[in-house]
Amino acid sequence: MKKNLFTGALALTISASFLAGCGSSGSSASTTAAATQTATTAAAADTTAAAAEASGDTTAAAGDTAGSTSDYDFTKDPIDLKLGVTGSIYEEMWQPAVDLLKDEGINLEIVQFSDYVTPNNALNSGEIDLNGFQHRIYLQSEIDQYGYKIQNIGNTFITPLNIYSKKLGSFDELKDGDTVAVPNDPTNEGRALKVLASSGVIKLKDDANFNPTLDDIESYTKQIKIEELSANTIPSTLEDVTAGVINGNFALDFGLSADDIVFKDDVLSDQQYWNLIAARTEDLSDPKLVAAYDKVVEAYQSQGTQDVYDTTFKGFYIAEGWDEDLLADYKK
């Protein structure tokens, strides 16, 4: 997806030249010559701008200021970036982008984390440059809880949060006393409870928050036990629990298939569950990094990634929000 890059203002260049001139020293004759040259340059600049304005050529009037995101050629000045993910499926998902970026002088290294807690901490502390493992509501909950200065710079996909079982042929077979495992982090647990509510096993209170908790369960149609576990461990517990609500990346990593799904998530339309690429907010004041991050987002939001969604993952991941340019305000 192509994105427009904004050019800087000519005034910045002129001001910088003027300040540099004021800082020089020398004889009276040198000073006079410098002043004459400055005046001549300024007059020439004014003439160029006026001519451009008269002809309607606003690009010529504005000029291309050094430091604009469009000025960086990473094939001549390569850059190394680290992106944190959770689960090996992301390496397959990101491979087309990694290949595209390499040709443009950007070496994107994929860094694996085993849980959902560490990647945002690692990003905030500067151990990695970007991460791409979470949806919007999870990122916001982490920011609210830990005060991280990180933010969404590009949308990636939405994925279902299905219920899997090795013991049930259908979720209708669930009975009193059975155990269902759900992720124990607030946002994924809230979403898992919505999935259980969609299945008809529980009813949530009408005034439940966007991220409901166990306290928001009003009633059960079957007296099941809900066990809260770390999201990455639930697939390995399917031999012990009756069923589990499992995040797609961990389901795929563990080798679960569509045959193991006993209830499909239908909570797919909410933008809060769109997954994303996150960066440190402070990095977005650096035009070079903005230029590099923009290329990372563009490379991910490409046909190569869509092909991986469609073929490797059989449509399990659905592209969302690729028409939004979340870096637009940071490009100069």
Salt bridges, closest charged atoms under 4 A:
ASP77 OD2 - LYS288 NZ 2.71
GLU104 OE1 - LYS295 NZ 2.92
ASP129 OD1 - ARG280 NH2 3.96
ASP178 OD1 - LYS175 NZ 3.40
ASP206 OD1 - LYS203 NZ 3.66
GLU218 OE2 - LYS203 NZ 3.41
ASP260 OD1 - LYS166 NZ 3.42
ASP265 OD2 - ARG191 NH2 2.89
ASP283 OD2 - ARG280 NH2 2.98
ASP294 OD1 - LYS331 NZ 3.10
GLU324 OE1 - ARG136 NH2 3.32
ASP325 OD2 - LYS331 NZ 2.79
